[in-house]
């Protein structure tokens, strides 16, 4: 029950992007195509799950006063790993994501979950929390990516849906990211109000 | 001329907040009042200039000669975190009125991704030291410009009748979209 709860929490109820409003920079910057959004989600999921696991495993050995620098070192180790893996195996994706790959290290979601959850909970729960939060992050990021790519380039994951000349290019330019997320949040507010 | 181009590209054309989407948490977080956005802007200008100088030197004089480039993520973030602490201590002791003005914004800067991003970008673009300095001044100036303008608009918006579902963050995002559209208009200026 509690394990399911830990996994479930991050997906909708505490969705990091649309509810807690953290980790916004990569969401807006790399969501101009569904594929970039998926790549970023996978990288964040890897770093978040692994760092939650390691931090939960060593949480009893870490002195309270220097826990933040230790967390940062652990997180930056996993960020460097994913940075080099992407550079080696998916060079095009790496070029598209650019500086946002190393910037995962300052993504508030990861340090936030380390501090708020992994540091206080056993390994299994923390790993599940990492997976759940990554799913919530990925869900928000990929849906924004799909919406923007569909409206802005007339395709989804590179598959053409309609003539790109009829698409609103503004949606894949920077303002489109702000517009999409504004309408998504307003829609979510309305939905929530209806449920209550 | 080349330095001038770097400055304007960083200041307006590739504005760090509205076009590149870096440091958005602080953009929405501290822009509800003009005072707080002014304090944050000063702190960012101050810290970004110093930390990009230090991280540039750390990369080119320590990491690169020993082929330790893969450590840059860890080294940069630790350098910046400790530098912020050091600057806080120094300001508190030597320039107390400046410290009072920046106050609580200094520790917040450690998690401001713009600082780290500028350190990385200056390496990725293979800037020389003077280019990196001009670049970081341009970026922090652009950050201040965008966040102060945004704070003025948000203060005005307090009085505006906003549809119920759009109150709070959604309308702030729409405002940012319009500002971003305006900044997009700078593309192509000075042949950049």
Boltz contact constraints between the chains, C-beta under 6 A:
constraints:
  - contact:
      token1: [A, 24]
      token2: [B, 24]
      max_distance: 6.0
  - contact:
      token1: [A, 24]
      token2: [B, 25]
      max_distance: 6.0
  - contact:
      token1: [A, 25]
      token2: [B, 21]
      max_distance: 6.0
  - contact:
      token1: [A, 25]
      token2: [B, 22]
      max_distance: 6.0
  - contact:
      token1: [A, 25]
      token2: [B, 24]
      max_distance: 6.0
  - contact:
      token1: [A, 25]
      token2: [B, 113]
      max_distance: 6.0
  - contact:
      token1: [A, 28]
      token2: [B, 21]
      max_distance: 6.0
  - contact:
      token1: [A, 29]
      token2: [B, 21]
      max_distance: 6.0
  - contact:
      token1: [A, 72]
      token2: [B, 77]
      max_distance: 6.0
  - contact:
      token1: [A, 73]
      token2: [B, 74]
      max_distance: 6.0
  - contact:
      token1: [A, 76]
      token2: [B, 73]
      max_distance: 6.0
  - contact:
      token1: [A, 76]
      token2: [B, 74]
      max_distance: 6.0
  - contact:
      token1: [A, 79]
      token2: [B, 73]
      max_distance: 6.0
  - contact:
      token1: [A, 80]
      token2: [B, 70]
      max_distance: 6.0
  - contact:
      token1: [A, 80]
      token2: [B, 73]
      max_distance: 6.0
  - contact:
      token1: [A, 99]
      token2: [B, 117]
      max_distance: 6.0
  - contact:
      token1: [A, 99]
      token2: [B, 120]
      max_distance: 6.0
  - contact:
      token1: [A, 99]
      token2: [B, 121]
      max_distance: 6.0
  - contact:
      token1: [A, 102]
      token2: [B, 73]
      max_distance: 6.0
  - contact:
      token1: [A, 102]
      token2: [B, 120]
      max_distance: 6.0
  - contact:
      token1: [A, 103]
      token2: [B, 113]
      max_distance: 6.0
  - contact:
      token1: [A, 103]
      token2: [B, 117]
      max_distance: 6.0
  - contact:
      token1: [A, 105]
      token2: [B, 73]
      max_distance: 6.0
  - contact:
      token1: [A, 105]
      token2: [B, 77]
      max_distance: 6.0
  - contact:
      token1: [A, 106]
      token2: [B, 113]
      max_distance: 6.0
  - contact:
      token1: [A, 106]
      token2: [B, 116]
      max_distance: 6.0
  - contact:
      token1: [A, 174]
      token2: [B, 19]
      max_distance: 6.0
  - contact:
      token1: [A, 174]
      token2: [B, 180]
      max_distance: 6.0
  - contact:
      token1: [A, 175]
      token2: [B, 177]
      max_distance: 6.0
  - contact:
      token1: [A, 175]
      token2: [B, 180]
      max_distance: 6.0
  - contact:
      token1: [A, 175]
      token2: [B, 181]
      max_distance: 6.0
  - contact:
      token1: [A, 178]
      token2: [B, 173]
      max_distance: 6.0
  - contact:
      token1: [A, 178]
      token2: [B, 176]
      max_distance: 6.0
  - contact:
      token1: [A, 178]
      token2: [B, 177]
      max_distance: 6.0
  - contact:
      token1: [A, 178]
      token2: [B, 180]
      max_distance: 6.0
  - contact:
      token1: [A, 179]
      token2: [B, 177]
      max_distance: 6.0
  - contact:
      token1: [A, 181]
      token2: [B, 173]
      max_distance: 6.0
  - contact:
      token1: [A, 182]
      token2: [B, 170]
      max_distance: 6.0
  - contact:
      token1: [A, 182]
      token2: [B, 173]
      max_distance: 6.0
  - contact:
      token1: [A, 182]
      token2: [B, 174]
      max_distance: 6.0
  - contact:
      token1: [A, 185]
      token2: [B, 169]
      max_distance: 6.0
  - contact:
      token1: [A, 185]
      token2: [B, 170]
      max_distance: 6.0
  - contact:
      token1: [A, 186]
      token2: [B, 165]
      max_distance: 6.0
  - contact:
      token1: [A, 186]
      token2: [B, 166]
      max_distance: 6.0
  - contact:
      token1: [A, 186]
      token2: [B, 170]
      max_distance: 6.0
  - contact:
      token1: [A, 189]
      token2: [B, 165]
      max_distance: 6.0
  - contact:
      token1: [A, 190]
      token2: [B, 165]
      max_distance: 6.0
